[in-house]
Amino acid sequence: MRRIDIAYCADDNYVEYLAVSLISVSLNNLNNDVYFHLFLFNVSQKNLNMLSEIKANIIFYHIDNDVMRKYDQKFSIKHLNMSTYMRLIVPRMLHGKVNNFIYLDIDTLCFSDLSEINHVDITNHICAVSSDTLNDIDNKNTKRLGLKSNYYFNAGFLYINVNNWLDFDVENKINQLISEKADSLIYYDQDALNKVLENHIVKLDHSWNYLYTWMDLDEKEKYFYSKSSIPKILHFTGGRKPWFKEHEGLSQNLFIFYKHLTPWKDTELRSYSTRMKNSDNRVYCREAWHKKRYGTAIKFYLVYLKNKLKG
């Protein structure tokens, strides 16, 4: 069996979603020897016990409050939380245990065997990554960061060479950059990773980290029904996640399918209403109308219109 090491990071608010992503990886990699390294911050004993019920090779790492206190609590993006910075310390904590590993954001679903990653050569690089844009050209973010190339990657999937990461002192370089340039780093550690790792990456194809926002309305309802259009990893970037009950459709159905195989199978989906921006009402209106759910579409549109007139 082929060994694959995968790291996730989460606090107590996101453990349930970590479990769903983990199950999706596990079920699609039954012929591989997968080890899940879970880096957890402020997770309750109840949720730890539930995670322990999952039948998989799981290794727990508990992150101390002092380790995370150095990071600013004021994030410019509402759906980011402290756990997004935990990925920076993972290579240090896995040193001596693994040579290479996959870091995965928890807002992902896996639909494929991942053993192919073992054939990606990062011997002379720090990590392998996938672009944040579908055409691999991102002049806006690269210009903003002063990068020499026009390639900007999404940090939700990183295939990391542990020794090279440590030798290049990535963690400290990123901490210093965040400390000195926090106001100019719109996407915080993702910006910092792009800046520090420039010229030290291997580019992967989009299937390793396919962003849900790249799909149009038709693709969002059809991608699963053709083998050629199913990505290895689907990444739900942005604030509209499949675990919010307002996010109805194929991807939520797939999320719920994997959720039913976790210890959180009986928990209800949360509502996105308290976090919604008015633009979200417009998006949900358009999606509901496209699915011919006209009553729901009108409801979202009326809320959107009311807020628009207020503002």
Residue pairs with C-beta under 8 A, 6 or more apart in sequence:
1 31
1 32
1 33
2 31
2 32
2 33
2 115
2 118
3 32
3 33
3 34
3 35
4 29
4 32
4 33
4 34
4 35
4 102
4 114
4 115
4 117
4 118
5 34
5 35
5 37
5 94
5 98
5 100
5 101
5 102
6 25
6 34
6 35
6 36
6 37
6 101
6 102
6 103
6 104
6 114
7 36
7 37
7 38
7 39
7 87
7 90
7 94
7 101
7 102
7 103
7 104
8 18
8 21
8 22
8 36
8 37
8 38
8 39
8 103
8 104
8 106
9 38
9 39
9 40
9 41
9 83
9 84
9 86
9 87
9 90
9 103
9 106
10 17
10 18
10 38
10 39
10 40
10 41
10 43
10 83
10 106
11 40
11 41
11 42
11 43
11 81
11 82
11 83
12 42
12 43
12 44
12 47
13 81
14 81
14 83
14 106
15 40
15 43
15 47
15 50
15 51
16 47
16 243
16 259
16 262
16 264
16 267
17 106
17 107
17 241
17 243
18 38
18 51
18 106
19 50
19 51
19 54
19 262
19 263
19 264
20 109
20 243
20 255
20 258
20 259
20 262
20 264
21 104
21 106
21 107
21 108
21 109
21 110
21 258
22 36
22 54
22 56
22 58
23 54
23 258
23 261
23 262
24 108
24 109
24 110
24 111
24 258
25 34
25 36
25 104
25 110
25 114
26 34
26 36
26 56
27 258
27 261
28 110
28 111
28 112
28 113
28 114
29 110
29 113
29 114
29 115
31 113
31 115
32 113
32 114
32 115
33 57
34 56
34 57
34 114
35 57
35 59
35 98
36 56
36 57
36 58
36 59
37 59
37 61
37 90
37 94
37 98
37 101
38 51
38 58
38 59
38 60
38 61
39 61
39 63
39 86
39 87
39 89
39 90
39 93
40 48
40 60
40 61
40 62
40 63
41 62
41 63
41 65
41 68
41 82
41 83
41 86
42 65
43 62
48 60
50 263
50 264
51 58
51 60
51 263
52 58
53 263
54 262
54 263
61 93
63 86
63 89
67 89
68 82
68 85
68 86
70 175
71 82
71 85
71 178
72 178
72 182
73 82
75 81
75 188
76 186
76 188
77 187
77 188
78 239
78 275
79 238
79 239
79 241
79 275
80 188
84 188
84 189
85 188
85 189
87 103
87 155
87 158
87 189
88 170
88 171
88 174
88 175
88 189
89 171
90 101
90 103
90 160
91 160
91 162
91 165
91 166
91 170
91 171
92 166
92 171
94 101
94 162
95 162
95 163
95 166
98 162
99 161
99 162
99 163
100 122
100 159
100 160
100 161
100 162
101 159
101 160
101 162
102 114
102 117
102 157
102 158
102 159
102 160
103 157
103 158
103 159
103 160
104 156
104 157
104 233
105 155
105 156
105 157
105 235
107 156
107 235
107 236
107 237
107 241
108 156
108 157
108 209
108 233
108 234
108 235
108 236
109 233
109 234
109 236
109 242
109 251
109 254
109 255
109 258
110 232
110 233
111 224
111 230
111 231
111 232
111 233
111 234
112 207
112 230
112 231
112 232
112 233
114 232
117 128
117 159
117 208
120 128
120 159
120 202
120 204
121 202
122 128
122 159
122 160
122 161
122 164
122 202
123 161
124 164
125 161
125 164
125 200
125 201
125 202
126 160
126 161
126 164
126 165
126 168
126 170
126 197
126 200
126 201
127 158
127 159
127 160
127 161
127 165
127 197
127 200
127 201
127 202
128 158
128 159
128 201
128 202
128 203
128 204
128 208
129 153
129 154
129 155
129 157
129 158
129 159
129 197
129 201
129 202
129 203
129 204
129 209
130 153
130 154
130 157
130 203
130 204
130 205
130 206
130 208
130 209
130 210
131 138
131 151
131 152
131 153
131 154
131 203
131 206
132 138
132 141
132 152
132 153
132 154
132 211
133 152
134 206
134 211
134 214
136 151
136 203
137 150
137 151
138 150
138 151
138 152
139 150
141 147
141 152
141 187
141 191
141 194
142 149
142 150
142 151
142 152
142 194
144 184
144 186
145 152
145 191
145 194
145 195
146 195
147 194
147 195
147 198
148 198
148 199
149 198
151 203
152 194
153 193
153 194
153 201
153 203
154 190
154 209
154 211
154 235
154 237
155 189
155 190
155 193
155 194
156 209
156 235
156 237
157 204
157 208
157 209
157 233
157 235
158 193
159 202
159 204
159 208
164 200
165 171
168 200
170 193
170 196
170 197
173 196
174 189
174 192
174 193
174 196
177 185
177 192
177 195
177 196
178 185
178 188
178 189
178 192
182 188
185 191
185 192
206 214
206 231
207 231
207 232
207 233
208 231
208 232
208 233
209 233
209 235
210 231
210 232
210 233
210 234
210 235
211 235
211 237
212 220
212 234
212 235
212 236
212 237
212 238
212 251
213 237
213 238
215 223
217 286
217 287
217 290
219 229
220 249
220 250
220 251
220 287
221 249
221 250
221 291
222 229
222 250
223 229
223 230
223 231
223 250
224 230
224 250
224 254
234 251
236 242
236 251
239 272
239 275
239 277
239 280
240 246
240 247
240 272
240 280
240 283
241 247
241 272
242 251
242 252
242 254
242 255
243 255
243 259
243 269
243 270
244 269
244 270
244 271
244 272
245 268
245 269
245 270
245 271
245 272
246 271
246 272
246 273
246 276
246 284
247 272
248 287
248 288
248 291
249 287
249 291
252 269
256 269
259 265
272 280
278 304
278 307
278 308
278 311
281 300
281 301
281 303
281 304
281 307
282 300
282 301
282 304
284 296
284 300
285 297
285 298
285 300
285 301
285 304
286 297
288 294
288 296
288 297
288 300
289 297
